[in-house]
């Protein structure tokens, strides 16, 4: 691999390395990020790439395009600016068999699984290859990430993200298995067994992830599976706790629903924050920074007791606002909301708190639907999608805020309503309002995602909330930007120490 000394404009295919998994949520995204950081620290111009990502968590690039959250983190690990070419296709599930397709960072439309895999496949494959070739001409190395498992035999014909991409990029592949969920040896063996000979030849070796315990107990199994698969084990990665890095897969939410229901009597002085766990919850990474704060307990929940006894109930973003509003009502969580100490609603969550949501173009369900009538606003769903990075100031304190918007609704606020913030678009002198707040500040709605990633805003918000609730001031804080850098370096250090990366990155001759 060459260093950053190559001049721009020289055309040469990059070295390609790919992280595949035995299934979803085995750690592919973070291992890809670690490999990007490892190579970048050695002066190699490296970029991440995932042909197709299915996630309700997304990020906005500096030029206002939408990509998967994991690829934005991987670009950060590589020390480069994220771009749409790193994730040319993003699928955002909006029903049991349909998803919104984001193509090259912009809304393409909503398609059903059969259509996506059928008549649209060639168009999307062409877009994937265009993006990859642009990256390959620019960088010395590309670290690709697969999706789910490459051995889903029912999906093989329409594949554009796993082995088809590995062949197109001429990538050397590492297969990752998760030992924490059990059955890792069977998963590795079964994955390789289900691949055809050409695909199997791409897999240079495997890595075992999320191991807890005594390594020597694994050795007999590793030796046996290496013989059976005729592949080397690159190493074993430990289960890493307290990494302050985004978890993109919705499966990670299941690990955060634990704990007895909250009741009126509390056992400690921590804030209770309940995030409503909508079926189509979007951008739950908005709350990763909050969850890291030691002065609070944050949980994703659909229990009335948790919401009614929360100090702060959060209605997050939604990929299907109308369906999630109906879900909320069916569980009578609207009544529980009124008992919470305070309420924060973001994007789709804010739309739900208004008087009504009209969907004249059938973006979601069509028709007009009554909201919860907690905030003085109404929303109309539009065919066009808004995606932009934003900066502004809070109307109450004048404090700066920054984040991003991703929404398809246009909201009209009642004339007498109080705005949450004023937004500057691209440094323009003219400001526009964002959101709404109740007079006492107990209830707030906003379109701005990512507010809590800013340390100053997060700390001040939590201190004001504690004061409003009559609680003592917090004495210990987390600093996200610093912790993210520390976590990326720690992750890369562990991968470098535990894996034989020379064998993976440099082919034997």
Secondary structure, 3 states (H helix, E strand, C coil): CCCCCCCCCCCCCCEEEEEEECCCCCCHHHHHHHHHHHHHCCCCCEEEECCEEECCCEEECCCCCEEEHHHHHHHHHHCCCCCHHHCCEEEEECCCCEEEEEECCEEEEEEEHHHHHCCCHHHHHHHHHHHHHHHHHHCCEEEEECCCCCCCCCCHHHCCCCHHHHHHHCCEEEEEEECCCCCHHHHHHHHHHHCCHHHHHHEEEEEEEEECCCHHHCHHHHHHHHHHHCCEEEEEEECCCCCCCCCCCHHHHHHHCCCCCCCCCCCCCCEEEEEECCCCEECHHHHHHHHCCCCEEEEEECCHHHHHCCCEEEECEECCHHHHHHHHHHCCHHHHHCCCCCEEEECHHHHHHCCEEEECCCCCCCEEEECCCCCCEEEEEEEEEEEEEEEEEECCCCCEEEEEEEEEEEEEECCCCECCEEEECCCCCCEEEECEECCCCCEEEECCECHHHCHHHHHHHHHHHHHHCCCCCCCCCCCHHHHHHHHHHHHHHHHHHHECHHHHHCCCC
